[in-house]
Amino acid sequence: MRRALHLFATFVPGGTELRGVTLMNALGDRWEHRVAAMDDRLDALERVDPGIACQGLAGPGTKAARAVQRWVLDTIEREQPDVVLSYGWGAFDAVIAARRAGLPHHVHHEDGFNQDEAEGQLLRRRLARRWFLPRVPRLVVPSTGLADLARGTWGVREERLRLIPNGVDVERFRPLDARVRAEVRSELGIPEDARVVVTAAGYRRVKRLDRLIDAVQTIGDVGGPVHLVLAGDGPERDALAARAAAGSLGAERVHLLGFRADLPRVHAAADVFCLSSDSEQQPVSLLEAMACGLPAVCTDVGDCAVTLGPLGDGALVDPREPPSALGAALRSLLADPAACMRRGAAARERVLAEFTLDRMVAAHEATWTSVLRPGTGA
């Protein structure tokens, strides 16, 4: 059994972290995993299936760069992984340590930017990426935008770069029947005739859920009362609750659910999915909603246009536009239930054709095995 060492900034449930969990679960008994986080948060380990050989490790216990880099090398020496996997800027000290040590069995992942780089890369980070990433044996990115950035700005050669779009489990994320839709609406106190907008996102500034709340306030009733469902959690929760309570819908029509492990059920209660972020690359939440048969409206960021393909017509909104522009796109869909159903069915077909879990897992495993520790064997 091969061993992978995963080095994250944090391992709380989020896009990058949950993709890691998905890969671990899908790879089964072919790999064992060691997981460490720079902040010692390992909450997402609870999502790893009990039968998977996976163990959490103590983090560095410091933010001092040299100490973290020393800890990375000590951990690699102790664990003897067949491949070292690092994730994002928050674990960039692992990149620096691995490159200075000349490790050949290293894969780094860049998944996008937080609010502090939504409008552009910070100079120090851009220079660090430009210096170190061209020497990483493999760099994995999920979007065409990041791939272009890696080639053009960071100087990563094509043979080291891997563009691996995200994928979802289309058996788990699938349309559910009307009985489930009614059950979930009853649980949430949403009337049967309501029109429901849903999103799944961390309650963080970059996700701009404030924009989504404001957008839905502009819709008005569309053949029934409009409700907004926000599945997720995070530091913006109180601010979002206050914003909802102060708006025209009121708190009773904006549902802050917290993290939900039953997203397919939540999506079953909705009519339209909306992504309102300032920055994304290839959002898994969008793919999951599409696989569940939901049409989508998105801010035109990252690879949302690539992911939607022809379904992006009329569904992509410039994030620089006021919230009412997002509201208008949502209203257009909500006002036409038949179009919602047609576009939702087409969305699932697009995921089945381009963005399945099996395709993603195979690409990641092939990347890992292309840089195995010397002596491990192919």
ChimeraX attribute file (.defattr): number of C-alpha atoms within 10 A of each C-alpha:
attribute: neighborCount
match mode: 1-to-1
recipient: residues
	/A:1	9
	/A:2	15
	/A:3	19
	/A:4	23
	/A:5	25
	/A:6	22
	/A:7	27
	/A:8	29
	/A:9	22
	/A:10	22
	/A:11	25
	/A:12	19
	/A:13	22
	/A:14	15
	/A:15	17
	/A:16	22
	/A:17	20
	/A:18	18
	/A:19	19
	/A:20	21
	/A:21	19
	/A:22	19
	/A:23	19
	/A:24	23
	/A:25	19
	/A:26	19
	/A:27	14
	/A:28	13
	/A:29	13
	/A:30	12
	/A:31	18
	/A:32	18
	/A:33	16
	/A:34	17
	/A:35	20
	/A:36	24
	/A:37	23
	/A:38	22
	/A:39	18
	/A:40	19
	/A:41	18
	/A:42	21
	/A:43	13
	/A:44	16
	/A:45	20
	/A:46	11
	/A:47	14
	/A:48	18
	/A:49	15
	/A:50	10
	/A:51	9
	/A:52	17
	/A:53	18
	/A:54	20
	/A:55	12
	/A:56	18
	/A:57	16
	/A:58	14
	/A:59	22
	/A:60	19
	/A:61	13
	/A:62	13
	/A:63	12
	/A:64	10
	/A:65	14
	/A:66	13
	/A:67	13
	/A:68	21
	/A:69	22
	/A:70	15
	/A:71	19
	/A:72	23
	/A:73	16
	/A:74	12
	/A:75	18
	/A:76	17
	/A:77	10
	/A:78	9
	/A:79	13
	/A:80	14
	/A:81	23
	/A:82	24
	/A:83	25
	/A:84	26
	/A:85	23
	/A:86	25
	/A:87	24
	/A:88	18
	/A:89	21
	/A:90	15
	/A:91	22
	/A:92	26
	/A:93	24
	/A:94	29
	/A:95	29
	/A:96	22
	/A:97	19
	/A:98	24
	/A:99	18
	/A:100	12
	/A:101	10
	/A:102	13
	/A:103	19
	/A:104	18
	/A:105	21
	/A:106	27
	/A:107	26
	/A:108	25
	/A:109	20
	/A:110	21
	/A:111	20
	/A:112	21
	/A:113	18
	/A:114	17
	/A:115	15
	/A:116	11
	/A:117	14
	/A:118	16
	/A:119	11
	/A:120	10
	/A:121	13
	/A:122	11
	/A:123	10
	/A:124	9
	/A:125	13
	/A:126	13
	/A:127	14
	/A:128	15
	/A:129	21
	/A:130	17
	/A:131	14
	/A:132	18
	/A:133	25
	/A:134	20
	/A:135	21
	/A:136	21
	/A:137	21
	/A:138	26
	/A:139	26
	/A:140	22
	/A:141	25
	/A:142	23
	/A:143	26
	/A:144	17
	/A:145	18
	/A:146	21
	/A:147	22
	/A:148	15
	/A:149	14
	/A:150	23
	/A:151	14
	/A:152	12
	/A:153	14
	/A:154	19
	/A:155	17
	/A:156	25
	/A:157	15
	/A:158	13
	/A:159	9
	/A:160	16
	/A:161	22
	/A:162	19
	/A:163	17
	/A:164	21
	/A:165	24
	/A:166	24
	/A:167	24
	/A:168	25
	/A:169	18
	/A:170	20
	/A:171	11
	/A:172	13
	/A:173	21
	/A:174	20
	/A:175	23
	/A:176	16
	/A:177	11
	/A:178	10
	/A:179	10
	/A:180	17
	/A:181	18
	/A:182	15
	/A:183	16
	/A:184	17
	/A:185	19
	/A:186	13
	/A:187	8
	/A:188	15
	/A:189	12
	/A:190	23
	/A:191	15
	/A:192	13
	/A:193	11
	/A:194	19
	/A:195	23
	/A:196	24
	/A:197	24
	/A:198	26
	/A:199	25
	/A:200	26
	/A:201	26
	/A:202	23
	/A:203	24
	/A:204	18
	/A:205	16
	/A:206	19
	/A:207	21
	/A:208	21
	/A:209	24
	/A:210	20
	/A:211	19
	/A:212	23
	/A:213	23
	/A:214	20
	/A:215	21
	/A:216	26
	/A:217	22
	/A:218	19
	/A:219	19
	/A:220	14
	/A:221	16
	/A:222	16
	/A:223	13
	/A:224	15
	/A:225	17
	/A:226	23
	/A:227	23
	/A:228	27
	/A:229	23
	/A:230	25
	/A:231	22
	/A:232	20
	/A:233	18
	/A:234	13
	/A:235	11
	/A:236	16
	/A:237	17
	/A:238	12
	/A:239	12
	/A:240	20
	/A:241	17
	/A:242	12
	/A:243	17
	/A:244	23
	/A:245	15
	/A:246	11
	/A:247	15
	/A:248	14
	/A:249	20
	/A:250	15
	/A:251	18
	/A:252	13
	/A:253	20
	/A:254	25
	/A:255	18
	/A:256	19
	/A:257	14
	/A:258	16
	/A:259	17
	/A:260	14
	/A:261	11
	/A:262	11
	/A:263	18
	/A:264	20
	/A:265	21
	/A:266	26
	/A:267	31
	/A:268	25
	/A:269	28
	/A:270	23
	/A:271	21
	/A:272	28
	/A:273	26
	/A:274	26
	/A:275	26
	/A:276	27
	/A:277	25
	/A:278	23
	/A:279	22
	/A:280	24
	/A:281	21
	/A:282	28
	/A:283	26
	/A:284	22
	/A:285	18
	/A:286	25
	/A:287	28
	/A:288	26
	/A:289	32
	/A:290	32
	/A:291	30
	/A:292	27
	/A:293	30
	/A:294	30
	/A:295	30
	/A:296	30
	/A:297	27
	/A:298	24
	/A:299	23
	/A:300	22
	/A:301	22
	/A:302	21
	/A:303	19
	/A:304	24
	/A:305	18
	/A:306	15
	/A:307	23
	/A:308	23
	/A:309	12
	/A:310	13
	/A:311	19
	/A:312	18
	/A:313	10
	/A:314	14
	/A:315	23
	/A:316	21
	/A:317	21
	/A:318	15
	/A:319	19
	/A:320	10
	/A:321	10
	/A:322	13
	/A:323	21
	/A:324	17
	/A:325	18
	/A:326	28
	/A:327	22
	/A:328	18
	/A:329	20
	/A:330	24
	/A:331	21
	/A:332	16
	/A:333	22
	/A:334	24
	/A:335	15
	/A:336	12
	/A:337	15
	/A:338	11
	/A:339	14
	/A:340	20
	/A:341	17
	/A:342	13
	/A:343	20
	/A:344	25
	/A:345	18
	/A:346	20
	/A:347	26
	/A:348	24
	/A:349	15
	/A:350	20
	/A:351	24
	/A:352	17
	/A:353	8
	/A:354	14
	/A:355	24
	/A:356	20
	/A:357	22
	/A:358	14
	/A:359	15
	/A:360	19
	/A:361	21
	/A:362	14
	/A:363	15
	/A:364	17
	/A:365	13
	/A:366	10
	/A:367	20
	/A:368	19
	/A:369	16
	/A:370	16
	/A:371	20
	/A:372	22
	/A:373	20
	/A:374	12
	/A:375	7
	/A:376	12
	/A:377	8
	/A:378	9
